[in-house]
Amino acid sequence: MIKTAITSSIVPQARQGPFVFHDDLPASIIKIGQLGFDAIEIFPPSANAIDVSQIQKMTADANLKVAAVGTGAGFVVYKLTLSDPDPAARLRAVNFVKEIIDIAGALGAPAIIGSMQGRHPEGQRDASLSPLAESLETLGTHARQYKVPLLYEPLNRYETNLFNRQGEAADWLRGQRLQNIKILADLFHMNIEEVDVAGALRQVGDLLGHVHFVDSNRRACGLGHTDFTPIVRALHDIKYEGYASAECFPFPDSESAAKQTIDAYHSVFN
């Protein structure tokens, strides 16, 4: 059964980002539990910002799981990327993610690689993919000890020029024989890049590890023009049983976006 999750960011520099809840994590956890979600997806500024025992208690009290933990602050705040051609800078990026993996793993959740994948300089895509593969291999192996995968998210062309389409990313991961890496499919990015969103999900198949459940305009599902019927059918066809997690703008406010999301979930996954 596909489960519900919703995002909460505690990264000050990402205050304008597409996260439903911001800043006050304890209050967010309480509200998310009250609204009937299954889990929370957390975006911290660093591993040091997360107290595992406190999060475990708060989520248990709210009857929530942790769906995933984001690493985006590594890029947003520290400008670290896993494809950096400088080995020393790349090592700092890998170590930042390792610390997030340790926190996420203790919470039973995977870490997400999105903006930290970086970009390639013009004409140097292959040269950038080699260090990215090396970094992902190291981090996927590190995550295995917690019995969780590492989630890799293809982004739209305005955010990266490495992988924009799901099928291409999945084919590359399979070709690299990378272990313990799953794809995070974000429906907003897919709306920009894919000709057929449902078909792209089928291309990913058993590599699909997480879904960002969001509409075409990066608002809550039902507030854009996405047709969710073929998407839901594709998810069922590939036997996906992970999270449908709302990474969207808090429009018109956090609680309204959350309520819209949970209502849309019950409507489309009926």
Secondary structure, 3 states (H helix, E strand, C coil): CCEEEEEEECCHHHCCCCCCEECCHHHHHHHHHHCCCCEEEEECCCHHHCCHHHHHHHHHHCCCEEEEEECCHHHHCCCCCCCCCCHHHHHHHHHHHHHHHHHHHHCCCCEEECHHHCCCCCCCHHHHHHHHHHHHHHHHHHHHCCCCCEEECCCCCCCCCCCCCHHHHHHHHHHHCCCCEEEEEEHHHHHHHCCCHHHHHHHHHHHEEEEECCCCCCCCCCCCCCCHHHHHHHHHHCCCCCEEEECCCCCCCHHHHHHHHHHHHHHHCC
